[in-house]
Amino acid sequence: LPKLYDGVVRAWTPIIYVARSRVPVAVFSTIAGALIARGVYETNIIVFACCLIVSLVGYDLLSGFLHIVFDDPRNLNTPILGQPCLEFQMHHNFPTDLVRRKFLDVLGDLNTIILIVFVWNLCISDVMNPVYGCVGGINFFMAYYGQYSHRQAHTPSSVNNKVVQALRSLGLMISIDIHRSHHRAPHDKDFCLVGVCNPVVNFLYQKVTRNRWFWMVGFGALALGSVAAEAMVMGNLLTSVGIV
C-alpha cells in the first residue's frame, strides 16, 4: 500500500493520498524568495506590486484550467497527471482532507508540477532579468497561496479569521459559499482556487467548450508559458512607462 501521511493509517485518510516530501517545499520557497528579493533590489517596490497583481490573475486562471483537467475522469490514466487527477476527484468525496492533513503536506501536492515548471523556465527564460525574477518568484508563492485559499474554503472557522475575511471581501480569496457550489454535483462551475477568474473560466466551460483537449492544451500552455509571458509583458510595459 502507498505510504500515508506521517506513515499512519487513519480512518479518515483515503488510501489514494500518498506522502510527499516537504523538503522541496522549503527548497522552492527559498529559491522563490531569493528571486523576488533580487528582483525588488534591482528594480523597486512598484515593480513588485505590479507583478503581484498580474501573477495573481495569471495563477488563478491556471488554477481553473488545472482543476478542470484534474477533475476529468478521462485523465486518470494520463502519465504524470494520473495520481493528482485521482486525488482531485476523490476530494469531492472527502472535502475535509485539506483541513485534516498538515499544511506542508498540502503544499507538497504541488512538488511535481512546480519542479516541471521551474526546470522549463530555467531553459526558456532569462533568469537574470529582475522582472522575470519577481514574476517567477511570485508565481511560486501564488501556487502555495492557492492551496491556502482552497484549504480555508474548507475551514468553517476561517470566517473568524480577520485576515482571511478581509481578503475575501476584496475578492482575493475564494469564499466558503462560492467554493461549496463547486462541490455540488455535477461539479461544473467555480473551478478557480482564488476566485478572481471564475467568471472567465465558467463562461469558457459552460458556454464555449468542454472539449477535453482544449482544456488539456490550455492547461499545458498556461503552466509552461504563463511565467515567461507575464514577465515579457510586464517588462515591456513597465519599461515603456519609465518604472523600470
C-alpha positions as CSV (number, residue, x, y, z in Angstrom):
1,L,0.0,0.0,0.0
2,P,1.2,3.6,-0.6
3,K,2.7,5.3,2.4
4,L,0.1,7.6,4.0
5,Y,0.8,11.0,5.5
6,D,3.0,10.7,8.6
7,G,3.2,6.9,7.9
8,V,0.0,6.4,9.9
9,V,-3.2,4.8,8.6
10,R,-6.2,7.0,9.7
11,A,-9.8,6.1,9.3
12,W,-10.4,9.5,7.6
13,T,-7.5,9.3,5.2
14,P,-8.4,7.9,1.7
15,I,-5.7,5.4,0.6
16,I,-5.2,7.3,-2.6
17,Y,-3.4,10.2,-0.8
18,V,0.3,9.3,-0.8
19,A,3.0,11.1,1.2
20,R,5.1,13.7,-0.5
21,S,8.4,15.2,0.7
22,R,8.3,18.5,2.5
23,V,11.9,19.2,1.5
24,P,11.0,20.5,-2.0
25,V,8.6,22.9,-0.4
26,A,11.4,24.5,1.6
27,V,13.8,24.5,-1.4
28,F,11.2,26.0,-3.8
29,S,10.2,28.7,-1.2
30,T,13.9,29.6,-0.7
31,I,14.6,29.9,-4.4
32,A,11.3,31.9,-5.0
33,G,12.2,34.3,-2.1
34,A,15.6,34.9,-3.5
35,L,14.3,35.6,-6.9
36,I,11.8,38.1,-5.5
37,A,14.4,39.8,-3.3
38,R,16.9,40.2,-6.1
39,G,14.2,41.5,-8.4
40,V,13.0,44.1,-6.0
41,Y,16.6,45.1,-5.1
42,E,17.4,45.7,-8.8
43,T,14.1,47.5,-9.6
44,N,11.7,48.9,-7.0
45,I,8.6,48.0,-4.9
46,I,6.3,49.3,-7.6
47,V,7.5,46.6,-9.9
48,F,6.9,44.0,-7.2
49,A,3.3,45.3,-6.7
50,C,2.5,45.3,-10.4
51,C,4.0,41.8,-10.8
52,L,2.0,40.6,-7.8
53,I,-1.3,41.7,-9.4
54,V,-0.5,40.1,-12.8
55,S,0.7,36.9,-11.2
56,L,-2.4,36.6,-9.0
57,V,-4.7,36.8,-12.1
58,G,-2.4,34.5,-14.1
59,Y,-2.2,31.9,-11.4
60,D,-5.9,31.9,-10.8
61,L,-6.6,31.4,-14.5
62,L,-4.1,28.5,-14.4
63,S,-5.8,27.0,-11.3
64,G,-9.1,26.9,-13.1
65,F,-7.7,25.1,-16.1
66,L,-5.8,22.7,-13.8
67,H,-8.9,22.0,-11.8
68,I,-10.9,21.1,-14.9
69,V,-8.2,18.8,-16.3
70,F,-7.7,17.1,-12.9
71,D,-11.5,16.7,-12.4
72,D,-11.9,14.8,-15.7
73,P,-12.1,11.0,-15.2
74,R,-10.7,10.5,-18.7
75,N,-7.3,11.8,-17.5
76,L,-6.9,9.2,-14.7
77,N,-4.6,7.1,-16.9
78,T,-2.6,10.0,-18.2
79,P,1.1,9.8,-17.3
80,I,2.2,12.2,-14.5
81,L,-1.3,13.6,-14.3
82,G,-3.0,10.3,-13.2
83,Q,-2.3,10.5,-9.5
84,P,-3.2,14.1,-8.9
85,C,-6.3,13.5,-11.0
86,L,-7.3,10.7,-8.7
87,E,-6.7,12.8,-5.7
88,F,-8.7,15.8,-7.0
89,Q,-11.7,13.6,-7.9
90,M,-11.6,11.9,-4.6
91,H,-11.5,15.3,-2.9
92,H,-15.2,15.7,-3.9
93,N,-16.0,12.7,-1.7
94,F,-13.5,13.7,1.1
95,P,-13.8,17.5,1.1
96,T,-12.2,17.9,4.5
97,D,-9.0,16.2,3.6
98,L,-7.2,19.6,3.1
99,V,-8.0,20.6,6.7
100,R,-7.2,17.3,8.3
101,R,-3.8,17.0,6.6
102,K,-0.9,19.2,7.6
103,F,-0.5,22.3,5.5
104,L,3.1,21.3,4.4
105,D,1.7,18.1,3.1
106,V,-0.9,20.0,1.1
107,L,1.8,22.2,-0.3
108,G,3.8,19.1,-1.2
109,D,1.0,18.1,-3.6
110,L,2.5,20.7,-5.9
111,N,6.0,19.3,-5.9
112,T,5.9,17.6,-9.3
113,I,4.2,20.4,-11.2
114,I,6.4,23.1,-9.6
115,L,9.6,21.1,-10.5
116,I,8.5,20.7,-14.1
117,V,7.6,24.4,-14.4
118,F,10.8,25.5,-12.7
119,V,13.1,23.4,-14.9
120,W,11.2,24.5,-18.0
121,N,11.5,28.2,-17.2
122,L,15.2,27.8,-16.5
123,C,15.5,26.5,-20.1
124,I,13.4,29.1,-21.8
125,S,13.7,32.3,-19.8
126,D,16.4,34.9,-18.8
127,V,16.6,34.1,-15.1
128,M,18.9,37.1,-14.6
129,N,16.2,39.5,-15.6
130,P,14.9,41.2,-12.4
131,V,11.3,41.4,-13.7
132,Y,11.4,37.8,-14.5
133,G,12.7,37.1,-11.0
134,C,9.8,38.9,-9.5
135,V,7.2,37.3,-11.7
136,G,8.7,33.8,-11.4
137,G,9.2,34.0,-7.6
138,I,5.7,35.4,-7.0
139,N,4.1,32.7,-9.2
140,F,5.7,30.0,-7.0
141,F,4.2,31.6,-3.9
142,M,0.9,32.1,-5.7
143,A,0.7,28.3,-6.1
144,Y,1.0,28.0,-2.4
145,Y,-1.4,30.8,-1.8
146,G,-3.9,29.0,-3.9
147,Q,-3.5,25.9,-1.7
148,Y,-4.1,28.1,1.3
149,S,-7.1,29.7,-0.2
150,H,-8.5,26.3,-1.1
151,R,-7.8,25.0,2.4
152,Q,-9.6,27.9,4.0
153,A,-12.6,27.3,1.9
154,H,-13.0,24.0,3.7
155,T,-12.3,25.5,7.1
156,P,-15.6,26.8,8.7
157,S,-13.7,28.6,11.4
158,S,-12.0,30.8,8.7
159,V,-15.0,33.1,9.0
160,N,-13.5,34.2,12.3
161,N,-10.1,34.9,10.7
162,K,-10.0,38.7,10.1
163,V,-7.2,38.5,7.6
164,V,-9.0,35.8,5.6
165,Q,-12.2,37.7,5.7
166,A,-10.5,40.9,4.6
167,L,-9.0,39.1,1.6
168,R,-12.4,37.6,0.7
169,S,-14.1,41.0,1.0
170,L,-11.5,42.3,-1.5
171,G,-12.2,39.4,-3.8
172,L,-8.7,38.0,-3.3
173,M,-9.6,34.7,-1.7
174,I,-12.3,32.2,-2.6
175,S,-15.2,32.2,-0.1
176,I,-16.7,29.1,1.5
177,D,-20.1,29.5,-0.2
178,I,-18.6,30.0,-3.7
179,H,-16.3,27.0,-3.4
180,R,-19.1,24.9,-1.9
181,S,-21.0,25.5,-5.2
182,H,-18.2,23.6,-7.0
183,H,-18.6,20.7,-4.6
184,R,-22.2,20.2,-5.5
185,A,-22.8,17.8,-8.4
186,P,-22.2,18.0,-11.3
187,H,-19.1,20.0,-10.2
188,D,-19.2,22.1,-13.3
189,K,-18.5,25.7,-12.1
190,D,-16.3,27.8,-9.9
191,F,-13.1,25.9,-10.5
192,C,-10.6,28.6,-9.7
193,L,-8.9,28.4,-6.3
194,V,-8.7,32.2,-5.6
195,G,-11.8,33.1,-7.5
196,V,-10.8,36.1,-9.5
197,C,-11.0,34.3,-12.8
198,N,-14.1,32.2,-12.1
199,P,-16.4,34.3,-14.4
200,V,-14.0,33.8,-17.3
201,V,-13.4,30.1,-16.7
202,N,-17.1,29.5,-16.0
203,F,-18.0,31.2,-19.3
204,L,-15.5,29.1,-21.3
205,Y,-16.5,25.8,-19.7
206,Q,-20.3,26.3,-19.8
207,K,-20.8,28.4,-22.9
208,V,-17.8,27.7,-25.2
209,T,-16.5,24.2,-24.9
210,R,-15.9,21.2,-22.6
211,N,-13.6,19.5,-25.1
212,R,-11.0,17.6,-23.1
213,W,-8.1,18.6,-25.4
214,F,-9.0,22.3,-25.3
215,W,-8.5,22.2,-21.5
216,M,-5.5,19.9,-21.6
217,V,-3.7,22.1,-24.1
218,G,-4.7,25.3,-22.4
219,F,-3.5,23.9,-19.0
220,G,-0.2,22.9,-20.6
221,A,0.2,26.3,-22.3
222,L,-0.5,28.2,-19.1
223,A,1.6,26.0,-16.9
224,L,4.6,26.2,-19.2
225,G,4.2,29.6,-20.7
226,S,2.5,32.0,-18.2
227,V,5.6,33.0,-16.3
228,A,7.6,33.9,-19.4
229,A,4.6,35.7,-21.0
230,E,3.8,37.7,-17.8
231,A,7.5,38.6,-17.4
232,M,7.7,39.8,-21.0
233,V,4.5,41.8,-20.9
234,M,5.4,43.4,-17.5
235,G,9.0,44.1,-18.6
236,N,7.9,45.9,-21.8
237,L,5.0,47.7,-20.1
238,L,7.0,48.9,-17.1
239,T,9.9,50.0,-19.2
240,S,7.6,51.9,-21.6
241,V,6.1,54.0,-18.7
242,G,9.6,54.5,-17.1
243,I,9.1,52.4,-13.9
244,V,12.0,50.1,-14.8
